[in-house]
Each structure stands twice: as C-alpha cells, then as structure tokens.
Amino acid sequence: MIPVHRSTRYRDRRRFGRRLVGATTALGLAGLLAWALMLLPPVNDAVLGDLPRDLHDFARMCEGENEESGEPFPRAASYRTQDAGRSHPWVAIEDDWAAHSSSGTDTKEPVDRDHEPAPESVQLVMCSKVSGSVPGTDISCSYTSGPLGYGPVTQTVEFSRGQYTVSVFEARDGELVASRTLRGESKVECAQFVAAEEAEPRYTTPAWKAYADLAADLHGAS
C-alpha cells in the first residue's frame, strides 16, 4: 500500500465537500426556477386549471350551442345550492361581453361599479342570447347619409324590444343550472346613428335588474 499524506486526505475531503455544495446549489436553483415558473399565469393555468382574472374572461363559456357552455374555469368559485344564507356572485354575458354582474342578491341596481365581484369569486355565468322580439314592439327607423340627417333615405333599420334566452352555468364546471326567458327594456326608440349600410334589426337588452331578479330567484330556490 502506498501511504497517503494526511494533508492530501484533507484536501481531497475539501474538494469532495465543494462538489457536494455545488450539486446542492444546482438542485436549489432548479427548484427555485420551477417555483418561479409556477408564478407565471400561463404555466399556473396549464398545471392547475384556468383561473378567471377578468369578468370578460367568462365570455368563452357562452360560446356553446343548444344550452351547452364553452370551456369553464376549474379554479373559479364553486357553486353550492345548500349555501342558502350566502350570495352567489354572477356575471351576465351579452354579445360576448360582460354586460352586468353582481356580488350580492340585492335586486336594487347599485349607483356605482363597486358591486362588481372579483372574477375569482364568480359562481354563476348567465349567457344571454337574443331569440327574437316581443310582438307588437317593432318600429322602423329611416336614415340618410346626408349631413345633419338631410337628404334621401339610404337605409332603414328595425328596432324592437328584445326577447332573450338566458342559460345559467356554474363557472367552475360548466354545468347548466337553469334556463330562463328575459325581455329587453320596454322603451324602444330609434338610435341617433347607425353604421353605414346597417340592415340587421336591433333589440333592446335586459336591464341589470332583470338579471339580478333571476339570480335572486335561483338563490331563493336553492
């Protein structure tokens, strides 16, 4: 056996220790990087499921047809019918846009936007789609391309009180909770301006209170 000087063993031991420290540091950096990536919303959503971050995000749930919802949000608030003493925050989607929302069950329209719920707290999504007009509410409005409304009529647009099918879905799993028919606001009048060559009929939309009443009815039924 070839003798090894004590100082050589000591130096070898130190080098081995440095290698261990280096490996531990590398593992620590990898873990830190993985943790940092999880903070990125797209990565977080891919791993844990989508979290709604804006009320307009819920528009994708109204892309389905025949009372089927689009893609729900697995990390949205859960809807439990047994929570009779609690509110069920909701959002109503009209024309792929978040038109109305509320965080409570009060059917009196708020005077400001403080009633809007946090997106992650929304439990119910109301998908509102026009199904026609209320009979006898149609009016015909004529428009001209001339300045200040003068000149020959270039287009005519029909306005009426709208009738809507509202499908209510659970935000978390997309399950259908209820389907109701709502009417648009009763006051029908000609718009001051319309887009050039517009010919499609226009309908009044349901007021905030109509959706709030629907939410209150569901809340009472639960």
N, C-alpha and C positions, 0 to 999 in steps of 0.2 A: 504493500500500500504506500502511495506517495503521500507524505504528510502535507496538510494544508495549513498555512499560517492563520492564526486566529483573526488577524485583521482582514484577511481575504474573505473568511466566512462572514464577517461583519459587513463588508462591502457588498457581498452577494445578497445578504439579507436585506440591506437597504434598497438595492436595485429591485428585488422581488416586491418589496413594500411599495416602491414607486409604481411598479406595474399594476399592482392591485388598486392603488389610488387612482391611476389613470383609467382603469376599466370601470371603477365605480363612478368616476366623473362622467364617463361617456354614457353609462346607463342612466345617470341622473339627468343629463342633457336630453337624452331621448325621451325620458318620461316627461320632462318639462315641455319639450316640443309637442308631444302628444296632447298634453293638457292644454297648451296654448291653442292648438288646432281646434280643440273642442269648444273653445270660446268663440270661434267663428260661426256665425249663424248658419251658413250653408252646411258646414260639417256637422254641427249640432243637430240640425233638422234631419240630415241623412241618417244619423245614428239613432236618434231618439224619436223622430217623427216631427212633423211641422208644428211650429208654434205661431199663431196669428200675431202679427206685430202692428197691423193697421186694420181698421174696420173695413177698408176697401178690399183687404185680402179675402174676405168671405165671399166675394163675387164669384169665385171659382166654384163654390158649392151650388150655384144656381145655373150651371151650365148643362145640367142633365135634362132629359126629356121625359115626359109622361110620369111626372111625380117622382123622378129619380134624381138624387142630388149628385153634384160633382164630387170632387175629391175633398174629404173632410180634413180636420186638423186633429191628429192624435193627441196633441198636448193642449188642446183647448179645455175649458172648464167642463166638468161633467154635469149632465142634467139628470136630476133625481126627482121624480114626481112626489116622493114622500116628504120632500122639503117644503111642506105646506106653509111653514112660517117664514120662508125666505123668498127673496126675489129671484127671478130668472132673467138675468141680463140678456137683451136681444138686439138684433140688428136687422133692418129690413133692406133688401136689395131690389132696386128698380133700375132697369136698363143697364145691368152690370155695374151698378154704382151703389154705394151705401147711402141711401136716401134718409133714413131715420134710424134712431137707436134709443135705448134707454137702459138705465141700470136699476130701475125700480119697477113697482107695479102701479104707481100713481098715473091716472089717466088724464090728469090736467097737464097741458103742454107747458114745459119749462120756458122761462123767458130768456135763458142763455144756453150755452152748449155744455155747461157743467154736468148735465145729466148723462153725457156720453160715457158708456162703460169702457174700462180698459179692455183692449182687444182680447187679452188672455182670459178675461173673466166672462166673455160672452158664452152663453149656453145654447141659445136658440137662434137660428138663422131663418128669416122669412124671405122666401123667394117669390117676388110679386111679378106676375106676367099678365099683360092685358089679354082678355079673352073676347073683347067686343065693346059695345057701347050700350048704355041704358036707353031703351027705346023711347023715342019722343024727345030726346035732348039734343039732337043734331042741329047745328046751324052752319050755313055756308058763308064763307068769307072770301071776298074778292081782293086781289092785289094787283098793283101795277108797278112797272119798273121805272116809271117816271118820277121826277123829283117831287117830294112832299105829297106823294100819293096821287098826283095828277097824271093824266094820260090814259090810254086804253088798258082795259083789264088784260093782264098777261097770264094769270093763274088763279085758280080757285081751290081753297082748302076747306075741308070739312072738320069742324070741331064738335065734340060731344063729351058727355060725362062718361068716363071710362068704367068698365067692369073688369075686375081682376081676379085671377085665381092665385091664391096665396098658399104655398106649400111651406110648412114649418118643419125644419130639420134640426136634429141635435148637432151642434157644432163639432163635437168630438168624434162621433162615429157615423154621421150622416143618416141616421135612422129617421124615418118620417114620423112626426109627432101628430100632425093634424093637417087638414086641407080645408080652406075656407074660401068664400067668395066675398070680396070687398068692393065697394064702389068708390069712384073718384069723387073729388069735391063737386058739390052740386052747382056751383057757379060756372057757367060756360060762357066764354066770350072770345071774340076774335083777338088773336095776337097782333101786336102792333107791327111786327116784322116777321117774315118767314124767309127761309133760304130760297135762292133763285131756283125756279122750276120745281119747287117742292109740291108734291101732289098727294102724298100719303096723309090719311086722316090723323088728327091729333086728339088725344084723350086727356081729360083731367086725371090726376093721380090721387090715390087715397091720402088723406091728411095724417099727420103724426098720430092724432087721437085714435084713428081707425085701427092702426097697428097696436097702439097701447091698449085699446079695448080688447083686441084679440089676445094679446099677451095676458091681460088680466083674467080673461075667460079661461085660458089654459091654466093659469095659476090657480084659479078657484076650483077648476075641475080636478087639479092634482091633489 
